[in-house]
Every structure is written in structure tokens, then in C-alpha cells.
Amino acid sequence: MSVNEKNGAARQYLNTVCAQLRWKRAREIVEYELEGHLLDQQQAYISEGMEPSAAEAEAVRQMGDPVEVGAQLDAVHRPAPPWAMFGIFAALLLSGLLMRVLVTEVGQRSLFNQLFLLFIGAAAMLGVYFADFSILGKYPRHIAGTLVGAQLLSLILFSRPDGNPSVTQYLLMLSPVALAGLIFNARNSGRKGALWCCGAFAAYSLLAVADGFWSGIIAVMLPCLLLMVYGSRRGYFGRHRLLTLVLGCGATVFSLVLTLLLCVSPTKSNILARILDPMSDPQGFGWLPLRVRELLDGAQFIGLAEGAQQVCNIPKNDYILTWTIHRTGWLSLVVILVLFCALLGAGIIFCRRQRSVLGGLASRAVLPVLALQTVFYIAANLGLGFMTLVPYTLPFFSGSALSMVFNSALVGLMLSALRSDSVIRDSYTEVAAA
């Protein structure tokens, strides 16, 4: 039984109530809940001997004035912006602007470019924030397939002879987001759903290997593996037996890709040894980490480093943090670490509070990607030999428009999931493993 008569009293009541709700995404859930309450009350009156039409009218009367009820529900279901996250994001953008201004030579054109980066970052975050993130769960296979095609095309068309990040790197880092939609869609599908997700995981991992950077492999596989483990432990693939299947596939792919990467050529181990020990190859792999360490020698806690008059050829955009520490002191690194820890910490707290399954998966796909970029970049800027070849930028700080748009959009996706958490009903029922 349902309220489907266009001119019935109950239908008119529901339409009037929902018309008061300004947030359109809340109307569906409010209508569903009110309809269930009306039908229960109507059925109770019918069981007492009332005629169906009279029972419907009485149930509607008991609900109260539809305009007042709608206004009250509008206040309840109004989206509450996560102001704390907005504040942290704004602090990161402004800190990044200040850092770029301090490090680069600021002219009128340069200042305009820095302000433009700030603008596109805020626009990307807000654009995704107000979008409907639930399309990840509605069209997961379309999104995953399109992403694989885009990654393949990017691998063919875009190369990185200078080691700088390209479109390919950012497309690869979208893999966890696409996998989150697949895991959401695969709930209660048993072994079949788990195999779909493991297949996607393997495809994204192999594409990362084809890109040729070990850091990219970790940035793709580790977030995906964490999602698989989370989905398995939550029972999204079924119970007990599938836990072993999912974790086994994930661990196998992870180990296989790393082994393949390290054993491509017989000289791989020698190259790795030189990267880990820069002093053994000062004119080769060790040149860049040694220059970074030289620039950081004599750095003060606050103020310009001793020996600051020495000229160094390290690119400022790729090593903006190194130059900032050199010119302003180690305090700048402390501030950056505090801001990123605040962003990731707040994200984890909000993530654990989310009731939406899809929202929780999307947030858990975003946080590791942001964290790994930050860790890789900071390590490279501190002169760790094996990290200086990492093709990454520092989110919200580096002067790359592509990096700014990508990372701001990731934050917007996470905040969109938080914004919609109160109106999304996507709970599930666990089933036995297939």
C-alpha cells in the first residue's frame, strides 16, 4: 500500500510539506518517512473500523498543518556546512599563497598568477562540494571504465621527460575514488562483487606500474588496498570466507607489482642503492638530494639560514618547502605540518561519524591520497635520497594549477559527502559469502 493518488488528501499533504523544503535532496527522504507514518496511522484507523477515506483524512489531520510541519523539517534537514574543515582549507590556501610569494620573485604578473591559483582552488572545491557526489554509487562501472580509458590515453599521449607531474599522475590518483563506487555497488554481491573490485584494483595497479614511478604505485595501491580491507571488514563482500579472498587478492597484487618493479632489470638493485646513499653517486642520483641538504644546512628555527648568499640551482616550484625553510626557518615546516595534521585529523573524525556507506567510502578514498602526496613531498624537500625523484607537488602550496584543482576537488568531494550525510539512506544488509 502506498500514497499514490494524485488528488488524495495524503498526497496533497506530502506535496505541501515537501514544497517547504529548500534543499531538494532532502525532499525524497522526508516524503518517504512521512508517507510511512501516514500509512501506518491510516492502517491503524482502518483496523478500528473506519472507512479508508475517513481513515486517510484523520491520519492527515493528526499530522498537523503541512506548512508548519514543512517549515520545521526544513530547519532540521538544512545542510550544515562543516565550518571547521572550511577554515582549515582556507588556512592551507592562504598559507600556500604566502609561501609562494615569499619564495618566488613577486611582480605584478606573478602576484596575479598566485591569486589566480587561490581562486581556482576555491572554485574547484566549491564546485565539487555543491555537486551530487552520489553519482559515484549510481554509475560506478561507467566511472571506473572511463577512468581506465583516460589513464591509458594519458599514458600514450603525455610523457614526463623532466620528471614533473602530468595529467597521468593525477588520473591514477583518482583510482581509489572510482574503486569506492565499485565497492559500494558490490555490496551483498558475494564473491562476484569481490572479484569485480579485485579486478579493478589489479587494473589500476598495472596502469600505475606502466607509468614508471614507484611512488605512484604506492599512491594508487595503498589507498585502494585500505578500501578493500575496510569494505571486507564491514561485510560489504559477504562474511568470513570473502575476507580471505579480498585480502589475499589485494596482498598478491601489491607484492606482484612491487616485485615486478624492482626486478625489471639486473641493474635495478644498483640504482636503488645509489638512491638510498646519495654520497655514493654525488654527480648522478645523489646530486639533487645533496643540493637540498646544502640548502638546508644552517637553517634557523626562525629567520634566514646561515650562508644564504650561496646560489643553488634547485627549482623553486618543485622544492618550494626547501626554499621556504631556507629563507624563513624551520617554523614554516612546523606550521605546514600542523595544518595538514589538522586537515587529515578532522577528516578522520568526520569520516568515523558518517552514517552514509558511500560517503564513508568516498572520504576514505580521499584522505590517503592527500596524506601520501604530503608525506612524499615533505620527505623529498628534506633531502631524503630515495624521495627526491618523487613526481609530486605539495597540495595547496605548490604553484601548479593542475595540482591545485585536483587536490581542492578531492577536499570538495569529502566535504560534499559530509554535507549530504543526513539525507542519504544507503544502509545495507549483510549476506553470507557466496
C-alpha positions in Angstrom: 0.0 0.0 0.0 1.3 3.4 -0.9 0.2 7.0 -1.2 0.0 7.3 -5.0 -3.4 9.0 -5.6 -2.6 12.4 -7.2 -5.6 14.1 -5.7 -5.8 12.2 -2.4 -5.6 14.1 0.9 -2.4 12.3 1.9 -0.7 13.0 -1.4 -1.6 16.7 -1.2 -0.3 16.8 2.3 3.0 15.3 1.4 3.4 17.7 -1.6 2.7 20.7 0.6 5.2 19.6 3.2 7.9 18.8 0.7 7.4 22.2 -1.0 8.6 23.9 2.1 12.0 22.2 2.0 14.5 24.4 0.2 17.1 21.6 0.0 15.7 19.4 -2.8 17.9 16.4 -1.9 16.1 16.3 1.5 12.6 16.0 -0.1 12.8 12.4 -1.1 13.8 11.1 2.4 11.3 13.4 4.2 8.5 12.2 1.8 9.5 8.6 2.4 9.4 8.9 6.2 6.2 10.9 6.3 4.5 8.5 3.9 5.4 5.5 6.0 4.0 7.3 9.1 0.8 8.2 7.4 0.2 4.7 6.0 0.8 3.2 9.5 -1.6 5.6 11.1 -4.2 5.1 8.3 -3.9 1.3 8.7 -4.4 1.6 12.4 -7.7 3.6 11.9 -8.9 1.1 9.4 -8.3 -1.8 11.8 -10.5 0.1 14.3 -13.4 0.0 11.8 -13.1 3.3 9.9 -13.6 3.6 6.2 -10.4 4.0 4.2 -11.2 7.6 3.1 -12.1 8.6 6.6 -9.0 6.9 8.0 -6.8 8.8 5.5 -8.4 12.1 6.4 -8.0 11.5 10.1 -4.3 10.4 9.7 -3.6 13.6 7.7 -5.4 15.8 10.4 -3.3 14.2 13.1 -0.1 15.2 11.3 -0.8 18.9 11.8 -0.6 21.9 9.5 1.5 20.9 6.4 3.1 24.4 6.1 4.3 24.5 9.7 5.5 20.9 9.6 7.4 21.6 6.4 9.0 24.7 7.9 10.1 22.7 10.9 11.5 19.9 8.8 13.3 22.5 6.6 15.2 23.7 9.6 16.0 20.2 10.6 17.2 19.0 7.2 19.1 22.1 6.2 22.7 21.1 5.3 25.1 22.1 8.0 28.4 23.2 6.4 31.5 21.7 8.0 32.9 25.1 9.0 36.0 23.6 10.7 37.0 21.9 7.5 36.3 25.1 5.5 38.5 27.0 7.9 41.4 24.5 7.7 41.1 24.5 3.9 41.2 28.3 3.8 44.2 28.4 6.0 46.0 26.0 3.7 45.2 28.1 0.6 46.3 31.3 2.3 49.5 29.7 3.7 50.3 28.4 0.2 49.8 31.8 -1.3 52.1 33.4 1.3 54.8 30.7 0.8 54.8 31.1 -3.0 55.0 34.9 -2.6 58.0 34.6 -0.2 59.9 32.1 -2.4 59.2 33.5 -5.9 60.1 36.9 -7.3 56.9 38.8 -6.9 56.0 41.2 -9.6 52.6 42.3 -10.8 52.2 39.4 -13.1 53.5 36.9 -10.6 51.1 38.2 -7.9 48.2 37.8 -10.3 49.2 34.2 -11.0 49.3 33.4 -7.3 45.9 34.9 -6.7 44.6 33.0 -9.7 45.8 29.8 -8.2 43.9 30.7 -5.0 40.8 31.4 -7.0 40.7 28.2 -9.0 41.5 26.2 -5.9 38.5 27.6 -4.0 36.3 27.3 -7.2 37.2 23.6 -7.6 36.5 22.8 -4.0 33.1 24.6 -4.0 32.1 23.2 -7.4 32.5 19.6 -6.2 31.1 20.5 -2.8 27.8 21.6 -4.2 27.7 18.7 -6.7 25.9 15.4 -6.2 28.6 13.0 -5.1 26.2 10.1 -5.1 26.8 9.6 -8.8 29.8 7.5 -7.6 27.4 4.9 -6.4 24.8 5.3 -9.2 27.2 4.8 -12.1 30.3 3.1 -10.6 31.2 0.8 -13.6 30.8 3.7 -16.1 33.1 5.9 -14.0 35.7 3.1 -13.4 35.7 2.2 -17.1 36.0 5.8 -18.2 38.8 6.4 -15.8 40.8 3.4 -17.1 40.3 4.6 -20.7 41.5 8.1 -19.7 44.5 6.7 -17.9 45.5 4.6 -20.9 45.1 7.5 -23.2 47.1 9.7 -20.9 49.9 7.2 -20.7 50.1 7.2 -24.5 49.8 11.0 -25.1 51.6 12.5 -22.1 55.2 11.8 -21.1 57.3 13.3 -18.4 60.9 13.6 -19.6 61.6 16.2 -16.9 60.0 14.1 -14.1 57.3 16.7 -13.3 53.8 15.6 -12.5 51.5 15.2 -15.5 47.8 14.5 -16.1 48.6 10.8 -15.9 49.7 11.0 -12.3 46.5 12.8 -11.2 44.3 10.4 -13.2 46.0 7.5 -11.5 45.4 9.0 -8.1 41.6 9.1 -8.9 41.6 5.3 -8.8 40.7 5.0 -5.1 37.7 7.2 -5.7 36.4 5.1 -8.6 37.1 1.9 -6.5 35.0 3.4 -3.7 32.0 3.5 -6.0 32.6 -0.1 -7.1 32.8 -1.3 -3.5 29.6 0.5 -2.7 27.8 -1.1 -5.7 29.2 -4.6 -5.0 27.7 -4.8 -1.5 25.8 -8.1 -0.9 27.0 -9.4 -4.3 29.1 -12.1 -2.6 32.2 -13.5 -4.3 31.2 -11.8 -7.6 31.3 -8.3 -6.2 34.6 -9.0 -4.5 36.1 -10.2 -7.8 34.9 -7.1 -9.6 36.7 -5.0 -7.1 39.8 -7.1 -7.1 39.9 -6.9 -10.9 39.6 -3.1 -10.8 42.3 -3.0 -8.1 44.7 -5.0 -10.3 43.9 -2.9 -13.4 44.7 0.4 -11.6 47.9 -1.1 -10.1 49.2 -2.3 -13.5 48.5 1.1 -15.0 50.5 2.7 -12.2 53.4 0.3 -13.0 53.2 1.4 -16.6 53.6 5.0 -15.5 57.0 4.1 -14.2 57.2 5.7 -10.8 57.3 3.6 -7.6 55.8 6.4 -5.6 52.8 6.4 -8.0 52.3 2.7 -7.5 52.2 3.2 -3.7 49.9 6.3 -4.0 47.4 4.2 -6.1 47.7 0.7 -4.5 47.9 1.6 -0.8 44.6 3.7 -0.7 42.9 1.0 -2.8 44.1 -1.8 -0.6 42.9 0.1 2.5 39.5 0.5 0.9 39.4 -3.2 0.1 40.3 -4.1 3.7 37.7 -1.7 5.1 35.0 -3.0 2.8 35.8 -6.6 3.7 35.8 -5.9 7.4 32.5 -4.1 7.1 31.0 -7.1 5.4 30.3 -5.4 2.1 31.6 -8.6 0.2 29.9 -11.1 2.5 31.1 -12.8 5.6 34.2 -14.8 6.7 35.4 -16.6 3.5 35.4 -13.5 1.3 37.6 -11.7 3.8 40.4 -14.0 3.0 39.7 -13.7 -0.7 39.8 -10.0 -0.8 42.8 -9.6 1.4 44.6 -12.3 -0.5 44.0 -10.7 -3.9 45.0 -7.3 -2.6 48.2 -8.6 -1.0 49.1 -10.7 -4.1 48.7 -7.8 -6.5 50.6 -5.5 -4.1 53.5 -7.9 -3.8 53.5 -8.8 -7.5 53.6 -5.2 -8.7 56.4 -4.3 -6.3 58.4 -7.4 -7.3 57.9 -6.6 -11.0 59.1 -3.0 -10.5 62.2 -4.0 -8.6 63.2 -6.8 -10.9 62.7 -5.2 -14.3 66.4 -5.1 -15.0 69.5 -6.5 -13.4 70.8 -3.0 -12.6 67.8 -2.1 -10.6 69.3 -3.0 -7.3 72.5 -0.9 -8.0 70.3 2.1 -8.9 68.3 1.7 -5.7 71.5 1.5 -3.7 72.7 4.8 -5.2 69.4 6.5 -4.5 69.4 5.3 -0.9 73.0 6.5 -0.4 73.4 9.8 -2.3 77.0 10.2 -1.2 78.0 7.2 -3.3 76.9 8.9 -6.5 77.3 12.7 -6.0 77.2 13.5 -9.7 74.2 11.2 -10.5 71.3 10.2 -8.4 72.8 11.9 -5.4 73.2 15.3 -6.9 69.7 16.6 -6.1 69.4 15.3 -2.5 72.9 16.7 -1.8 71.9 20.1 -3.1 68.8 20.0 -1.0 70.8 19.2 2.1 73.2 22.0 1.3 70.4 24.5 1.1 69.0 23.4 4.5 72.4 23.5 6.2 72.5 26.3 8.7 68.7 26.8 8.6 67.5 28.6 11.7 64.3 28.0 13.6 63.2 31.5 12.6 64.9 33.6 10.0 67.2 33.3 7.1 69.7 30.4 7.0 73.4 31.0 7.5 75.2 31.1 4.2 72.1 32.3 2.5 74.1 34.1 -0.1 75.1 30.8 -1.8 73.3 30.3 -5.0 71.6 27.0 -5.6 70.1 25.7 -8.8 67.3 23.7 -7.2 64.0 24.6 -8.9 61.8 26.7 -6.6 58.5 25.3 -7.6 59.5 21.7 -7.2 61.2 22.4 -3.8 59.2 25.3 -2.5 59.3 23.9 1.0 63.1 23.6 1.0 63.4 27.2 -0.1 60.9 28.4 2.4 62.7 26.7 5.3 66.0 28.2 3.9 64.5 31.7 3.9 62.2 31.7 6.9 63.3 28.9 9.2 62.1 25.5 10.4 59.0 27.2 11.9 57.4 27.2 8.5 57.6 23.4 8.3 56.0 23.2 11.8 53.1 25.4 10.6 52.6 23.3 7.5 52.7 20.0 9.4 50.1 21.4 11.9 47.8 22.5 9.1 47.9 19.2 7.3 47.6 17.2 10.5 44.5 19.3 11.3 43.0 18.6 7.9 43.6 14.9 8.0 42.7 14.6 11.7 39.4 16.5 11.1 38.8 14.4 8.1 39.2 11.1 10.0 36.9 12.4 12.8 34.2 13.3 10.4 34.7 10.1 8.4 34.1 8.0 11.5 30.9 9.9 12.3 29.4 9.4 8.8 26.3 7.3 8.5 26.3 7.0 4.8 28.1 4.0 3.4 29.0 5.8 0.1 30.1 8.9 2.0 32.4 6.9 4.2 34.0 5.1 1.3 34.5 8.3 -0.6 36.1 10.0 2.4 38.4 7.0 3.0 39.4 7.2 -0.7 40.4 10.9 -0.4 42.3 11.0 2.8 45.1 8.6 2.0 45.7 10.3 -1.4 46.2 13.7 0.3 48.3 12.2 3.1 50.7 10.3 0.7 51.3 13.3 -1.5 52.1 15.4 1.6 54.5 12.8 3.0 56.3 12.2 -0.2 56.8 15.8 -1.0 58.0 16.8 2.5 60.4 13.8 2.5 61.8 14.9 -0.9 62.2 18.5 0.3 64.1 17.4 3.4 66.7 15.7 1.2 65.9 12.0 1.6 67.7 10.5 -1.3 65.1 7.9 -2.4 62.3 10.5 -2.2 63.9 13.3 -4.3 62.8 11.5 -7.5 59.1 11.5 -6.5 57.0 13.4 -9.1 54.6 15.1 -6.6 53.6 18.5 -5.5 52.6 19.7 -2.1 48.8 20.1 -2.1 47.6 23.7 -1.9 51.2 25.0 -1.7 53.0 24.2 -5.0 52.5 26.6 -7.9 50.8 24.0 -10.2 47.3 24.8 -11.4 46.7 21.1 -12.1 47.7 20.1 -8.6 45.6 22.9 -7.1 42.4 21.9 -9.0 42.9 18.2 -8.3 43.5 18.4 -4.6 40.9 21.1 -4.0 38.4 18.9 -5.8 39.3 16.0 -3.5 38.6 18.1 -0.5 35.3 19.2 -2.1 34.3 15.6 -2.6 34.9 14.8 1.1 33.0 17.8 2.2 30.1 17.0 -0.2 29.9 13.6 1.4 29.7 15.3 4.9 27.1 17.8 3.7 24.8 15.1 2.3 25.2 12.6 5.2 21.9 13.5 6.8 19.7 12.8 3.8 21.4 9.7 2.3 19.9 6.4 3.2 22.1 3.7 1.8 22.4 1.2 4.6 22.8 -2.5 3.7 22.1 -5.9 5.0 24.9 -8.4 5.2 24.6 -11.7 3.5 26.6 -14.9 3.7 29.6 -15.3 1.5 29.0 -16.9 -1.9 
